[in-house]
Amino acid sequence: MSYDLWYWPGIQGRGEFVRLFMEAAGIPYRDRARQGDAQALVEDMEAREKSGAFAPYAPPYLVAKDGADEFAIAQAAHILAWLTDRHDLGSGDPQTDLHLIQLQLTITDVVAEAHDTHHPLGGGLYYEDQKHAAATRAKGFREDRIPKYFDHFEAALGVNPGAFFRADRFGHVDTSLFQLVEGLRYAFPRRMAELAADYPRICACRDEVAELPGIAAYLNSDRRIPFNEDGIFRHYPELDAP
Amino acid sequence: MSYDLWYWPGIQGRGEFVRLFMEAAGIPYRDRARQGDAQALVEDMEAREKSGAFAPYAPPYLVAKDGADEFAIAQAAHILAWLTDRHDLGSGDPQTDLHLIQLQLTITDVVAEAHDTHHPLGGGLYYEDQKHAAATRAKGFREDRIPKYFDHFEAALGVNPGAFFRADRFGHVDTSLFQLVEGLRYAFPRRMAELAADYPRICACRDEVAELPGIAAYLNSDRRIPFNEDGIFRHYPELDAP
């Protein structure tokens, strides 16, 4: 049995949420985004859409191969829930696992909003052509949306003892929260510095995830490509707090 | 065992995706959005966030009560997957059920984009204060995003024979696709009329869902409140095709 992870090359993007969990859990995978160009991804997606079987709408998607059998699953939160189930990495309590998927889907929502801070008028237009709109959208995101989401994650981290959402060990929500914090710190460093003191549990969770052996090794490798201005989290100083 | 569905009163919103599936499947529930005001919802949410247990970030959420036990689950796609599992309404094939959840999450994405056509600069601002930005965002949504998503749903409907995504009967993706089509037809009637001929399977699925006994009864009841300009799908003629 083997995994191929497909995503756009050159950016962390939504693929990074899948990568981080697999790295933390020690699940081997072949990272097709780091072994090919965008054309290879486009061709793979087109072939799947024309195959007559259910296909991904967009990357990231994970292809599990077991001999001649192949199963492709898309949507980052869905992939993470599925990997957790398949590798017996759940909490042991079904209701807790459902709540953690719910939290993962809430991270999906805030990630989409983070993207829209620099592309409020649409992904088909350049940032330079929507800078004024982006400034307005980013202000609301910085001032209202980040605190609203973070209040929720901070409360959820208080449900169980320890740094993670679960009492026993890290799960997919912890690695995704790490990535959300890293991305927001990259995109909005001044605003995130202002907020740090208000969210000690979120900061502690981020720090504990960074020290997981699989994550520490990954972050120190060349597999972790830097954030950049082609991805979801972009640092445009004019969109950060004054 | 009983269900309470919590959502904002006065709109269909994301709660409607849960409602439609429960109505189609004949699962009884108490609709708290139709029995109280927004303040009741806000108070319920605040109490849950302060309870020390995992809480919803936002409505819709469904509260399942079994004697003294209570379990609350949020995120429309997550609620639908959970109800499907709990009421044994799956296809019988785990991979198909996973693909259907993936499709439901893709519907979640397009619904968020539909919302942002009228609020691209942020939900905290009035539509009147972002009409120009909305016109730009809506153009890209109408011309590029709807066809891209619809191409995908049309292909997915071709995987199995019959009008539904599954070969055997309707599932949660069918009722959600119905609502997506209804909402888009309300918001963008001219554009949707242009596109109808290109998507025969989507139109057929919508029509078959409308004729499901539970859906037909619901649509004819006063429980189905009309679309309006407070919801996700809003008809602003200036955002529709010329």
Interface residues (C-beta under 8 A of the other chain):
Chain A: E49 G52 A53 F54 A55 P56 Y57 F71 I73 A74 Q75 A77 H78 W82 Q95 T96 L98 H99 I101 Q102 L103 L105 T106 D109 A112 D116 P120 L121 G122 G123 G124 L125 Q130 A133 T136 R137 K139 G140 F141 D144 Y149 H152 A155 A156 G158 V159
Chain B: E49 G52 A53 F54 A55 P56 Y57 F71 I73 A74 Q75 A77 H78 W82 Q95 T96 L98 H99 I101 Q102 L103 L105 T106 D109 A112 D116 P120 L121 G122 G123 G124 L125 Q130 A133 T136 R137 K139 G140 F141 D144 Y149 H152 A155 A156 G158 V159
